[in-house]
């Protein structure tokens, strides 16, 4: 998570942010990969406990990461090998 934060704070991106749509795509993709990694190692319970936003916001971010989760449920399913 520290590496993700460092990447997001860097002024230089893989794809410059001033390019329409794709400029922010690299940030979103890297964030989704980091979130999947965190959930595989810490579990969705830990992410849910530490989520500062709304449950709907968490559901949106988890959907972006390709993780199925419902509000009020501590169960998540991430496709692929464990």
C-alpha positions, 0 to 999 in steps of 0.5 A: 500500500505504501508503494501505491501511495508513492506511485499516486503521489509521484508527479510523473505517471506512466501515462500523463494525466492531461490526456483525456480518459486514458490519463487516469486509467493507469492510476485506476488500474494500479489502484485496482491491482493493489487493492486485489493484492491487499484483499488476498493477503489481509482479507476483505474484513480488514479493508472494510474495517479501515475503509474511511468512506461509505459502504457504497463507495467501497462496493464501487472500488471493489467492483472496479477491482473485480471483487464481488462483495455486498454491503453488510457481508464480510464475504468477497470473491476474487476470481482466480487462484488463491 
